[in-house]
Amino acid sequence: VNALITPPSSLNGPDAFMDIHSLWLKTQEIWDMLDQHPW
């Protein structure tokens, strides 16, 4: 399966959940980075 090509069927599968989960983890990392900044 090519990572760059996501068929519409994968949107309803566990791959979509993993994408959302990884995106959530990335946002958490961004928030952690923002919290560490001395604003």
The first five atom37 places (N, CA, C, CB, O) and aatype in JSON, in Angstrom:
{
  "aatype": [19, 2, 0, 10, 9, 16, 14, 14, 15, 15, 10, 2, 7, 14, 3, 0, 13, 12, 3, 9, 8, 15, 10, 17, 10, 11, 16, 5, 6, 9, 17, 3, 12, 10, 3, 5, 8, 14, 17],
  "atom_mask": [
    [1, 1, 1, 1, 1],
    [1, 1, 1, 1, 1],
    [1, 1, 1, 1, 1],
    [1, 1, 1, 1, 1],
    [1, 1, 1, 1, 1],
    [1, 1, 1, 1, 1],
    [1, 1, 1, 1, 1],
    [1, 1, 1, 1, 1],
    [1, 1, 1, 1, 1],
    [1, 1, 1, 1, 1],
    [1, 1, 1, 1, 1],
    [1, 1, 1, 1, 1],
    [1, 1, 1, 0, 1],
    [1, 1, 1, 1, 1],
    [1, 1, 1, 1, 1],
    [1, 1, 1, 1, 1],
    [1, 1, 1, 1, 1],
    [1, 1, 1, 1, 1],
    [1, 1, 1, 1, 1],
    [1, 1, 1, 1, 1],
    [1, 1, 1, 1, 1],
    [1, 1, 1, 1, 1],
    [1, 1, 1, 1, 1],
    [1, 1, 1, 1, 1],
    [1, 1, 1, 1, 1],
    [1, 1, 1, 1, 1],
    [1, 1, 1, 1, 1],
    [1, 1, 1, 1, 1],
    [1, 1, 1, 1, 1],
    [1, 1, 1, 1, 1],
    [1, 1, 1, 1, 1],
    [1, 1, 1, 1, 1],
    [1, 1, 1, 1, 1],
    [1, 1, 1, 1, 1],
    [1, 1, 1, 1, 1],
    [1, 1, 1, 1, 1],
    [1, 1, 1, 1, 1],
    [1, 1, 1, 1, 1],
    [1, 1, 1, 1, 1]
  ],
  "atom_positions": [
    [[0.85, -1.2, 0.0], [0.0, 0.0, 0.0], [0.88, 1.25, 0.0], [-0.96, 0.01, 1.23], [1.75, 1.4, 0.86]],
    [[0.66, 2.11, -0.95], [1.43, 3.35, -1.03], [0.91, 4.35, -0.01], [1.38, 3.94, -2.45], [-0.3, 4.61, 0.05]],
    [[1.8, 4.92, 0.79], [1.38, 5.83, 1.84], [0.86, 7.15, 1.27], [2.54, 6.1, 2.8], [0.06, 7.84, 1.9]],
    [[1.31, 7.48, 0.06], [0.9, 8.75, -0.53], [-0.49, 8.65, -1.16], [1.9, 9.2, -1.58], [-1.16, 9.67, -1.35]],
    [[-0.91, 7.43, -1.47], [-2.21, 7.25, -2.11], [-3.15, 6.55, -1.13], [-2.09, 6.43, -3.42], [-2.96, 5.38, -0.79]],
    [[-4.18, 7.28, -0.68], [-5.13, 6.7, 0.27], [-6.48, 6.52, -0.41], [-5.27, 7.58, 1.53], [-7.15, 7.51, -0.7]],
    [[-6.89, 5.3, -0.66], [-8.19, 5.04, -1.28], [-9.32, 5.45, -0.34], [-8.32, 3.55, -1.65], [-9.16, 5.41, 0.88]],
    [[-10.46, 5.85, -0.89], [-11.6, 6.28, -0.07], [-12.04, 5.21, 0.93], [-12.78, 6.65, -0.96], [-12.58, 5.54, 1.99]],
    [[-11.81, 3.93, 0.59], [-12.25, 2.86, 1.48], [-11.49, 2.89, 2.8], [-12.06, 1.5, 0.8], [-11.99, 2.43, 3.83]],
    [[-10.27, 3.44, 2.79], [-9.46, 3.46, 4.0], [-9.97, 4.51, 4.99], [-7.99, 3.74, 3.66], [-9.62, 4.48, 6.17]],
    [[-10.81, 5.44, 4.51], [-11.33, 6.48, 5.39], [-12.24, 5.88, 6.45], [-12.09, 7.54, 4.58], [-12.39, 6.44, 7.54]],
    [[-12.86, 4.74, 6.13], [-13.77, 4.1, 7.08], [-13.09, 2.97, 7.83], [-15.0, 3.56, 6.34], [-13.72, 2.3, 8.66]],
    [[-11.81, 2.74, 7.56], [-11.09, 1.63, 8.17], [-10.23, 2.08, 9.33], [0.0, 0.0, 0.0], [-10.25, 3.25, 9.7]],
    [[-9.47, 1.16, 9.9], [-8.59, 1.47, 11.04], [-7.46, 2.4, 10.64], [-8.02, 0.19, 11.62], [-6.89, 3.07, 11.5]],
    [[-7.13, 2.46, 9.35], [-6.05, 3.35, 8.91], [-6.43, 4.8, 9.19], [-5.75, 3.16, 7.41], [-5.58, 5.61, 9.58]],
    [[-7.69, 5.13, 8.97], [-8.15, 6.5, 9.22], [-8.02, 6.82, 10.71], [-9.61, 6.68, 8.75], [-7.64, 7.93, 11.07]],
    [[-8.34, 5.85, 11.56], [-8.22, 6.06, 13.0], [-6.76, 6.28, 13.38], [-8.8, 4.86, 13.78], [-6.46, 7.14, 14.22]],
    [[-5.86, 5.52, 12.77], [-4.44, 5.67, 13.07], [-3.96, 7.03, 12.61], [-3.62, 4.55, 12.39], [-3.12, 7.66, 13.27]],
    [[-4.47, 7.51, 11.48], [-4.08, 8.83, 10.99], [-4.54, 9.9, 11.97], [-4.67, 9.1, 9.59], [-3.81, 10.84, 12.28]],
    [[-5.78, 9.76, 12.46], [-6.31, 10.72, 13.42], [-5.52, 10.65, 14.73], [-7.81, 10.46, 13.69], [-5.23, 11.67, 15.35]],
    [[-5.18, 9.43, 15.13], [-4.43, 9.24, 16.37], [-3.05, 9.86, 16.26], [-4.33, 7.75, 16.72], [-2.59, 10.55, 17.18]],
    [[-2.37, 9.62, 15.14], [-1.03, 10.18, 14.94], [-1.11, 11.7, 14.85], [-0.37, 9.59, 13.66], [-0.24, 12.4, 15.36]],
    [[-2.17, 12.2, 14.21], [-2.35, 13.65, 14.11], [-2.57, 14.24, 15.5], [-3.53, 13.99, 13.19], [-2.06, 15.31, 15.81]],
    [[-3.33, 13.53, 16.34], [-3.58, 13.97, 17.71], [-2.27, 14.01, 18.5], [-4.6, 13.04, 18.4], [-2.02, 14.95, 19.25]],
    [[-1.43, 12.96, 18.32], [-0.15, 12.93, 19.02], [0.72, 14.09, 18.56], [0.56, 11.59, 18.78], [1.45, 14.67, 19.37]],
    [[0.66, 14.41, 17.27], [1.46, 15.52, 16.76], [1.0, 16.84, 17.36], [1.38, 15.58, 15.22], [1.83, 17.69, 17.71]],
    [[-0.3, 17.02, 17.49], [-0.81, 18.26, 18.08], [-0.39, 18.34, 19.54], [-2.35, 18.33, 17.95], [-0.08, 19.43, 20.04]],
    [[-0.39, 17.22, 20.24], [0.04, 17.2, 21.63], [1.51, 17.61, 21.73], [-0.17, 15.8, 22.26], [1.89, 18.36, 22.63]],
    [[2.34, 17.11, 20.8], [3.75, 17.47, 20.8], [3.92, 18.96, 20.54], [4.53, 16.65, 19.75], [4.78, 19.61, 21.14]],
    [[3.1, 19.51, 19.64], [3.17, 20.94, 19.33], [2.78, 21.76, 20.55], [2.25, 21.29, 18.13], [3.42, 22.77, 20.86]],
    [[1.73, 21.33, 21.26], [1.31, 22.04, 22.46], [2.39, 21.99, 23.53], [0.0, 21.46, 23.0], [2.62, 22.97, 24.24]],
    [[3.07, 20.83, 23.63], [4.15, 20.7, 24.61], [5.28, 21.66, 24.26], [4.67, 19.25, 24.66], [5.86, 22.29, 25.14]],
    [[5.58, 21.77, 22.96], [6.63, 22.69, 22.53], [6.25, 24.13, 22.83], [6.91, 22.52, 21.02], [7.08, 24.93, 23.26]],
    [[4.97, 24.46, 22.62], [4.5, 25.82, 22.88], [4.55, 26.12, 24.37], [3.07, 26.02, 22.34], [4.86, 27.24, 24.78]],
    [[4.25, 25.11, 25.19], [4.27, 25.31, 26.64], [5.69, 25.56, 27.13], [3.67, 24.1, 27.36], [5.89, 26.28, 28.11]],
    [[6.67, 24.97, 26.45], [8.06, 25.12, 26.88], [8.63, 26.48, 26.49], [8.91, 24.0, 26.3], [9.68, 26.88, 26.98]],
    [[7.93, 27.19, 25.59], [8.43, 28.5, 25.16], [8.19, 29.54, 26.26], [7.75, 28.95, 23.84], [7.1, 29.59, 26.83]],
    [[9.18, 30.36, 26.56], [9.02, 31.44, 27.56], [8.3, 32.63, 26.94], [10.39, 31.88, 28.12], [8.94, 33.63, 26.61]],
    [[7.01, 32.54, 26.77], [6.3, 33.64, 26.13], [6.31, 34.87, 27.01], [4.85, 33.22, 25.8], [5.75, 35.91, 26.64]]
  ]
}
